[in-house]
Amino acid sequence: MFERAGVSVDFRDRQHRSVVLDEITDENWRAVADVAPADDQRRFVAALGARYLLLSLRGGVWNSLAVRAGDTVVGHVMWAYDEEGGAHWIGGMIVDAAEQGRGVGRAAVRALVGRLSALPGCREIRLSYHPDNAPAARLYADLGFVPTGEFEDEEIVAALGV
């Protein structure tokens, strides 16, 4: 849940659990590190949340967040600001295999879009996904992201104006 223009916004999954993005803390980092996607998704995302946590800690660009549904850490997502391109980026999203198909990913992206769009100067949010990742393509299109025609490595770049 976050506040925007004095209005409280609550994002929920299909089980009506509140989906919240938490900072990484001494209490939740292990649960985030252990998040693992379904086997068929490992060609699109890291095998464990630990890889993304390390990228955030060591790379100096990405900011990791825990995805919590109710009282349970169920995923990871990270964001960054590209000063050169002037856009905020979403990356490294994993929803634990046991939690997939419950609307957690959709709620997490909506929550992060809300959080980023509330930042001063946020004009555009970008992300990328593998062309073969049809569920990700559908999710992002449903949320208003539009392919830009650009590629990041071999992934399609999509953008959302805010």
CORPE-V547686 format. One record per pair of residues at least 4 apart in sequence whose C-alpha atoms are under 6 Angstrom apart, sorted by sequence separation. I is the first residue (numbers start at 1). J is the second residue. If there is no record, write none. Layout:
BEGIN
i=(I & I)
j=(J & J)
END
This chain:
BEGIN
i=(3 & 12 & 13 & 25 & 54 & 55 & 68 & 82 & 109 & 112 & 113 & 138 & 141 & 151 & 3 & 12 & 24 & 42 & 68 & 82 & 117 & 140 & 151 & 2 & 12 & 56 & 67 & 68 & 81 & 151 & 2 & 11 & 12 & 56 & 67 & 81 & 150 & 1 & 11 & 56 & 67 & 80 & 1 & 67 & 80 & 148 & 66 & 79 & 147 & 148 & 36 & 65 & 79 & 147 & 36 & 65 & 78 & 79 & 146 & 35 & 64 & 65 & 78 & 145 & 146 & 34 & 35 & 64 & 78 & 145 & 34 & 63 & 77 & 145 & 33 & 63 & 77 & 32 & 33 & 62 & 76 & 62 & 76 & 1 & 61 & 75 & 75 & 74 & 75 & 74 & 130 & 129 & 128 & 129 & 128 & 128 & 127 & 127 & 126 & 126 & 125 & 125 & 89 & 124 & 87 & 88 & 89 & 90 & 124 & 87 & 89 & 123 & 124 & 123 & 35 & 24 & 23 & 22 & 21 & 22 & 21 & 21 & 20 & 20 & 19 & 19 & 18 & 17 & 18 & 17 & 37 & 37 & 38 & 36 & 37 & 35 & 14 & 14 & 13 & 13 & 12 & 11)
j=(7 & 16 & 17 & 29 & 58 & 59 & 72 & 86 & 113 & 116 & 117 & 142 & 145 & 155 & 8 & 17 & 29 & 47 & 73 & 87 & 122 & 145 & 156 & 8 & 18 & 62 & 73 & 74 & 87 & 157 & 9 & 18 & 19 & 63 & 74 & 88 & 157 & 9 & 19 & 64 & 75 & 88 & 10 & 76 & 89 & 157 & 76 & 89 & 157 & 158 & 47 & 76 & 90 & 158 & 48 & 77 & 90 & 91 & 158 & 48 & 77 & 78 & 91 & 158 & 159 & 48 & 49 & 78 & 92 & 159 & 49 & 78 & 92 & 160 & 49 & 79 & 93 & 49 & 50 & 79 & 93 & 80 & 94 & 20 & 80 & 94 & 95 & 95 & 96 & 96 & 155 & 155 & 155 & 156 & 156 & 157 & 157 & 158 & 158 & 159 & 159 & 160 & 125 & 160 & 124 & 125 & 126 & 127 & 161 & 125 & 127 & 161 & 162 & 162 & 75 & 65 & 65 & 65 & 65 & 66 & 66 & 67 & 67 & 68 & 68 & 69 & 69 & 69 & 70 & 70 & 95 & 96 & 97 & 96 & 97 & 96 & 102 & 103 & 103 & 104 & 107 & 107)
END
